[in-house]
């Protein structure tokens, strides 16, 4: 019986020790085991940063009609007005329109020019050559030529015979217009403004050579009546100039 009691006690002690050692092994194993691979959550896509509007494209509250600030998100920075290097044989003051590039250059001295992004008329109309800016107008009327009215009868209320369209913030001629003459005659082509910045850099609509209103106002203020104008078409471009 005594032996059995000792044996019983020995057996119980060994069991407890075995349990504690086993539990310790499990705990130790849990401390040193490598965790599974941690997959980082994908970073949220960054929102595109809208371009900062330069001061030159702020609203012009003192104009006869509202000229709102330009939504520059609708007009790539490459079309923004800027002074650039420009080597040319043209005399300072000349306007050079490169319709393929969608730029108008106002030549300055010392190999410089003020460059403006432009929109040009739709395909199917074209004019190029040398001419002059005969005169300028502030907030001009729009009088589509009879040939345009024939193609678009809905424009009849604004025909030459009916006196054209009154100036307004949405008039197709915009805030200013420069009138192009050649050989003493009106070519019916214009350099004019627009309130549609998305159209700059494109061959679209029935406009001649369009600049956003802030740019045509700037150009108007720096061009003299009688200034030379040169319009060049690059071969293979979808250039088009149509009559206003």
C-alpha positions as CSV (number, residue, x, y, z in Angstrom):
1,X,0.0,0.0,0.0
2,X,2.8,2.4,0.8
3,X,4.5,1.6,-2.4
4,X,1.3,2.1,-4.2
5,X,0.9,5.5,-2.4
6,X,4.4,6.6,-3.4
7,X,3.9,5.3,-6.9
8,X,0.6,7.1,-7.0
9,X,2.2,10.3,-5.8
10,X,5.1,9.9,-8.2
11,X,2.7,9.3,-11.1
12,X,0.8,12.4,-10.3
13,X,3.9,14.5,-9.9
14,X,5.2,13.4,-13.3
15,X,1.9,14.2,-14.9
16,X,1.9,17.7,-13.5
17,X,5.5,18.3,-14.6
18,X,4.7,16.9,-18.0
19,X,1.7,19.2,-18.4
20,X,3.7,22.3,-17.3
21,X,6.6,21.5,-19.7
22,X,4.1,20.9,-22.5
23,X,2.3,24.1,-21.8
24,X,5.6,26.0,-21.7
25,X,6.6,24.5,-25.0
26,X,3.4,25.7,-26.5
27,X,3.9,29.2,-25.1
28,X,7.6,29.2,-26.2
29,X,6.6,28.0,-29.6
30,X,4.0,30.8,-29.8
31,X,6.6,33.5,-29.0
32,X,9.1,32.5,-31.7
33,X,6.8,31.4,-34.5
34,X,6.9,33.8,-37.5
35,X,3.6,35.5,-38.3
36,X,2.1,35.2,-41.7
37,X,2.9,37.8,-44.4
38,X,1.2,41.1,-43.7
39,X,-0.3,42.7,-46.9
40,X,-0.5,46.5,-46.7
41,X,-3.8,48.0,-47.8
42,X,-3.4,49.8,-51.1
43,X,-3.0,53.5,-50.8
44,X,-6.0,55.4,-52.1
45,X,-5.5,56.9,-55.6
46,X,-4.4,60.5,-55.4
47,X,-6.9,63.0,-56.6
48,X,-5.5,65.0,-59.5
49,X,-4.3,68.4,-58.4
50,X,-6.1,71.2,-60.4
51,X,-3.8,73.8,-62.0
52,X,-3.5,77.0,-60.1
53,X,-5.1,79.9,-62.1
54,X,-2.6,82.7,-62.8
55,X,-3.7,86.2,-62.0
56,X,-3.9,87.1,-65.7
57,X,-6.9,84.8,-66.0
58,X,-8.9,86.2,-63.0
59,X,-12.3,87.7,-63.6
60,X,-12.5,91.2,-65.2
61,X,-15.3,92.9,-63.3
62,X,-14.9,96.3,-64.9
63,X,-15.7,95.2,-68.4
64,X,-19.0,96.1,-70.1
65,X,-20.2,92.5,-69.8
66,X,-19.2,89.9,-67.3
67,X,-15.8,88.2,-68.0
68,X,-15.6,85.4,-65.5
69,X,-12.3,83.9,-64.3
70,X,-11.0,81.3,-66.7
71,X,-11.6,77.7,-65.7
72,X,-8.0,76.7,-66.4
73,X,-8.9,73.1,-65.8
74,X,-10.5,73.3,-69.3
75,X,-7.4,74.7,-70.9
76,X,-4.0,73.1,-70.8
77,X,-1.1,75.2,-69.5
78,X,0.6,75.0,-72.9
79,X,-2.1,77.3,-74.3
80,X,-1.7,79.9,-71.6
81,X,-0.4,83.3,-72.6
82,X,3.4,83.7,-72.2
83,X,6.4,85.6,-73.6
84,X,8.7,83.3,-75.4
85,X,11.9,83.3,-77.5
86,X,10.9,83.8,-81.1
87,X,13.4,84.2,-83.9
88,X,11.7,85.7,-87.0
89,X,12.3,88.0,-89.9
90,X,9.0,89.7,-89.2
91,X,9.2,93.2,-87.8
92,X,8.1,93.8,-84.2
93,X,4.4,94.4,-84.0
94,X,3.5,91.7,-86.6
95,X,1.0,89.0,-85.7
96,X,2.0,85.5,-86.9
97,X,-0.7,82.9,-86.7
98,X,0.6,79.3,-86.9
99,X,-2.6,77.4,-87.3
100,X,-1.0,74.0,-87.2
101,X,0.6,74.8,-83.8
102,X,-2.6,76.5,-82.6
103,X,-0.6,79.6,-81.6
104,X,-0.6,83.3,-82.3
105,X,2.7,85.2,-81.9
106,X,2.8,88.9,-81.4
107,X,6.4,89.7,-82.4
108,X,8.5,91.8,-80.0
109,X,12.0,93.2,-80.3
110,X,15.1,91.2,-79.5
111,X,14.0,87.8,-80.6
112,X,11.0,87.7,-78.4
113,X,7.2,87.3,-78.8
114,X,4.0,87.1,-76.8
115,X,2.5,83.8,-77.5
116,X,-1.3,83.0,-77.2
117,X,-3.1,79.7,-77.5
118,X,-5.8,79.8,-80.2
119,X,-8.7,77.9,-81.5
120,X,-9.3,77.9,-85.3
121,X,-12.3,77.3,-87.5
122,X,-13.7,73.9,-88.5
123,X,-12.3,71.8,-91.4
124,X,-13.5,72.8,-94.8
125,X,-12.7,76.5,-94.6
126,X,-9.2,77.8,-95.2
127,X,-7.4,81.1,-95.7
128,X,-3.7,82.0,-95.4
129,X,-1.4,84.7,-96.5
130,X,-0.3,88.2,-95.5
131,X,-2.8,90.9,-94.5
132,X,-3.3,93.7,-92.0
133,X,-5.3,94.4,-89.0
134,X,-7.5,97.2,-90.4
135,X,-9.2,98.2,-87.2
136,X,-10.3,96.9,-83.8
137,X,-13.5,96.8,-81.9
138,X,-14.5,96.5,-78.2
139,X,-17.4,94.2,-77.6
140,X,-18.3,93.9,-81.3
141,X,-21.5,92.9,-82.9
142,X,-21.5,89.5,-84.7
143,X,-22.6,89.6,-88.3
144,X,-22.2,86.2,-90.0
145,X,-21.7,86.5,-93.7
146,X,-24.4,85.5,-96.1
147,X,-22.6,82.3,-97.1
148,X,-22.7,81.2,-93.5
149,X,-26.4,82.1,-93.2
150,X,-27.1,80.0,-96.3
151,X,-25.5,77.0,-94.6
152,X,-27.1,77.6,-91.3
153,X,-30.5,79.2,-91.8
154,X,-31.1,79.5,-88.1
155,X,-28.6,82.4,-88.1
156,X,-30.8,84.5,-90.3
157,X,-31.9,86.8,-87.4
158,X,-28.2,87.8,-87.1
159,X,-27.5,88.3,-90.8
160,X,-25.9,91.4,-92.1
161,X,-29.3,92.6,-93.4
162,X,-30.8,92.2,-89.9
163,X,-27.9,94.1,-88.2
164,X,-26.1,91.2,-86.6
165,X,-26.1,90.0,-83.0
166,X,-25.9,92.5,-80.2
167,X,-22.7,92.3,-78.0
168,X,-23.0,90.2,-74.9
169,X,-21.1,87.9,-72.6
170,X,-21.9,85.0,-74.9
171,X,-21.7,86.7,-78.3
172,X,-19.5,84.5,-80.6
173,X,-17.1,87.4,-81.1
174,X,-16.3,87.8,-77.5
175,X,-14.9,90.8,-75.8
176,X,-12.7,92.2,-78.6
177,X,-12.2,91.7,-82.3
178,X,-9.4,92.5,-84.8
179,X,-10.6,92.8,-88.4
180,X,-8.4,91.4,-91.1
181,X,-8.2,93.1,-94.5
182,X,-6.1,92.2,-97.5
183,X,-5.6,94.5,-100.5
184,X,-7.9,97.1,-99.0
185,X,-10.8,94.6,-98.7
186,X,-12.4,92.8,-95.8
187,X,-11.4,89.2,-95.8
188,X,-14.4,88.4,-93.4
189,X,-11.9,86.8,-91.1
190,X,-11.3,88.0,-87.6
191,X,-9.1,87.5,-84.5
192,X,-11.6,87.5,-81.7
193,X,-12.5,86.4,-78.2
194,X,-14.4,83.5,-76.8
195,X,-15.9,82.5,-73.4
196,X,-15.1,78.8,-74.1
197,X,-11.6,78.0,-72.8
198,X,-12.1,74.3,-73.8
199,X,-12.0,75.3,-77.4
200,X,-8.5,76.7,-77.3
201,X,-6.0,74.4,-79.0
202,X,-8.7,72.8,-81.2
203,X,-10.0,73.2,-84.7
204,X,-13.6,73.6,-83.9
205,X,-16.7,75.6,-84.5
206,X,-17.1,78.3,-87.2
207,X,-14.8,80.9,-85.6
208,X,-11.9,82.4,-87.3
209,X,-9.0,82.7,-84.9
210,X,-10.2,82.7,-81.3
211,X,-8.5,83.5,-78.0
212,X,-10.0,83.4,-74.6
213,X,-11.4,86.8,-73.6
214,X,-8.6,87.7,-71.2
215,X,-6.1,87.1,-74.0
216,X,-7.9,88.9,-76.8
217,X,-8.3,91.9,-74.4
218,X,-4.5,91.8,-73.8
219,X,-3.7,91.5,-77.5
220,X,-6.2,94.2,-78.4
221,X,-4.5,96.6,-76.0
222,X,-1.1,95.9,-77.6
223,X,-1.9,95.9,-81.3
224,X,-2.0,99.0,-83.5
225,X,-4.4,99.5,-86.4
226,X,-2.5,98.7,-89.6
227,X,-0.3,96.0,-88.0
228,X,0.8,93.2,-90.3
229,X,-0.7,89.8,-89.9
230,X,0.7,86.5,-91.4
231,X,-1.4,83.3,-91.4
232,X,0.5,80.1,-92.0
233,X,-0.9,76.6,-92.4
234,X,1.3,73.6,-91.6
235,X,1.0,70.9,-94.3
236,X,-1.0,68.0,-93.1
237,X,-2.7,69.8,-90.3
238,X,-6.4,69.9,-89.8
239,X,-6.4,73.7,-90.0
240,X,-9.3,75.5,-91.0
241,X,-10.4,79.0,-90.7
242,X,-14.0,80.0,-91.3
243,X,-15.7,83.2,-91.6
244,X,-17.3,85.2,-88.7
